[in-house]
Amino acid sequence: MEDRAMLSWALTFFVIAIVAALFGFGGIAGAASGIAQILFVVFLVLFVISLIAGAIRGKTPPL
């Protein structure tokens, strides 16, 4: 569940960045974009770690 929460936060900040960019708020768009990128990378790292941990234990992750 934590993985999906991280992804939803990353997507939320991505949408905020897109909307802010459309309205011309450069600083806000840049900040939201940066936060979205960081959260997305954290999500990917956690996902890879969970895949590796599952492979070591011999379990397949639920899809």
DRENDO-1510 file (C-alpha; in Angstrom, 1 decimal, always signed):
<recs>
REC; n; res; u; v; w
REC; 1; MET; +0.0; +0.0; +0.0 .
REC; 2; GLU; +2.9; +2.4; +0.7 .
REC; 3; ASP; +4.0; +2.1; -2.9 .
REC; 4; ARG; +0.7; +3.2; -4.2 .
REC; 5; ALA; +0.5; +6.1; -1.8 .
REC; 6; MET; +4.0; +7.3; -3.0 .
REC; 7; LEU; +2.9; +7.0; -6.6 .
REC; 8; SER; -0.3; +8.9; -5.9 .
REC; 9; TRP; +1.7; +11.8; -4.3 .
REC; 10; ALA; +4.1; +11.8; -7.2 .
REC; 11; LEU; +1.2; +12.0; -9.7 .
REC; 12; THR; -0.5; +14.7; -7.6 .
REC; 13; PHE; +2.5; +16.9; -7.7 .
REC; 14; PHE; +2.9; +16.2; -11.4 .
REC; 15; VAL; -0.6; +17.4; -12.0 .
REC; 16; ILE; +0.0; +20.5; -9.9 .
REC; 17; ALA; +3.1; +21.2; -11.9 .
REC; 18; ILE; +1.3; +20.9; -15.2 .
REC; 19; VAL; -1.6; +23.1; -14.1 .
REC; 20; ALA; +0.8; +25.7; -12.6 .
REC; 21; ALA; +2.8; +25.7; -15.9 .
REC; 22; LEU; -0.3; +26.3; -17.9 .
REC; 23; PHE; -1.2; +29.3; -15.8 .
REC; 24; GLY; +2.4; +30.6; -16.0 .
REC; 25; PHE; +3.5; +30.2; -12.4 .
REC; 26; GLY; +7.1; +29.2; -13.1 .
REC; 27; GLY; +8.3; +29.0; -9.6 .
REC; 28; ILE; +5.4; +26.9; -8.3 .
REC; 29; ALA; +5.6; +24.7; -11.4 .
REC; 30; GLY; +9.3; +24.1; -10.9 .
REC; 31; ALA; +8.9; +23.3; -7.2 .
REC; 32; ALA; +6.0; +20.9; -7.8 .
REC; 33; SER; +7.9; +19.3; -10.7 .
REC; 34; GLY; +10.9; +18.8; -8.5 .
REC; 35; ILE; +8.9; +17.2; -5.7 .
REC; 36; ALA; +7.1; +14.9; -8.2 .
REC; 37; GLN; +10.5; +13.8; -9.6 .
REC; 38; ILE; +11.9; +13.0; -6.1 .
REC; 39; LEU; +8.8; +11.1; -5.0 .
REC; 40; PHE; +8.7; +9.2; -8.3 .
REC; 41; VAL; +12.4; +8.1; -7.9 .
REC; 42; VAL; +11.7; +7.1; -4.2 .
REC; 43; PHE; +8.7; +5.1; -5.5 .
REC; 44; LEU; +10.9; +3.3; -8.1 .
REC; 45; VAL; +13.6; +2.5; -5.6 .
REC; 46; LEU; +11.1; +1.1; -3.1 .
REC; 47; PHE; +9.5; -1.0; -5.9 .
REC; 48; VAL; +12.8; -2.4; -7.0 .
REC; 49; ILE; +13.7; -3.2; -3.4 .
REC; 50; SER; +10.4; -5.0; -2.9 .
REC; 51; LEU; +10.9; -7.0; -6.1 .
REC; 52; ILE; +14.4; -8.1; -5.0 .
REC; 53; ALA; +13.2; -9.0; -1.5 .
REC; 54; GLY; +10.4; -11.0; -3.0 .
REC; 55; ALA; +12.7; -12.8; -5.4 .
REC; 56; ILE; +15.1; -13.7; -2.5 .
REC; 57; ARG; +12.2; -15.1; -0.5 .
REC; 58; GLY; +10.8; -17.0; -3.5 .
REC; 59; LYS; +7.5; -15.2; -3.6 .
REC; 60; THR; +6.0; -13.4; -6.6 .
REC; 61; PRO; +4.7; -9.9; -6.0 .
REC; 62; PRO; +0.9; -9.4; -6.3 .
REC; 63; LEU; -0.1; -7.6; -9.5 .
</recs>
